[in-house]
Amino acid sequence: MTLQRLKALTPPDLLLHNHPQNLGRPLDSALPVNPACFTCLDAEGFTNMVENAEARFADNLREAEQNL
């Protein structure tokens, strides 16, 4: 249900991610934040993060089902 709820949200203009990792894409230059912020996500980054999480979950579920 978490993934369903995240997908239903309007992507935020800016999300401060809680993990100190490079999230893989530069920020929208129109946002009033330091573009070097590597824990910040813009709307596109948020959408990509949710899509990637859903894909990883599906992969893990398939793997678990195969190991039953």
N, C-alpha and C positions, 0 to 999 in steps of 0.2 A: 504494500500500500504506500510505502514511502516514495517509491519511484513514481507511482501514479500521481501522488499529490505534488511532487516536484515538477512533473511534466505539465500539470494543470496550472501551475503558477505562471503569472506574467513574469518573464525574466527581468531581474532587477537591473537598474542602470549600473550599479556597482555592488559587488559582493566581496567582502573581506573573508577569504577562505581561512580556515583555522589550521591548515597544515602548511608549514614552511617549506614548500617545494616549488619548483618552477612548473607552472601549470600549462606551459606550452604555447602561449600565444601572446603577442603584445596587446596592451590595452588600447581601447578606442582613444585616439589623441584628443577628442573633444571633451573627455572627462576631466574634471578638475582634480586630478590626482597625479602623483609622480608616475610616469609610464614605466619606471623601473620596478614598481611594486610587484614582486613575484608571487604574492599571495592574494592579489586582487583579480577579480574576474568581472568583465563587462557582460552585457546581455548575451552576446554570442558565446563567450567563454562559459557562462553558466549553462546555456543550452547544450554545448558540447560536453561539459562535465556530466550532465544528467544522461545524455545519450551513451557516453562511455561507461557510466556506472551500470546502466541497464544492460548493455552488451556484456560486461564482465559478469553480472549476475546471471544472465542467461547461459553463458559459457560454464560457469560454476555449477549451475543447476543440471545442465546436460552431463557434465562430468560426474556429478554425484549420482545421477540416475544410472549411468553406465556402471558404476561401482557397486550397485546394489546386488 
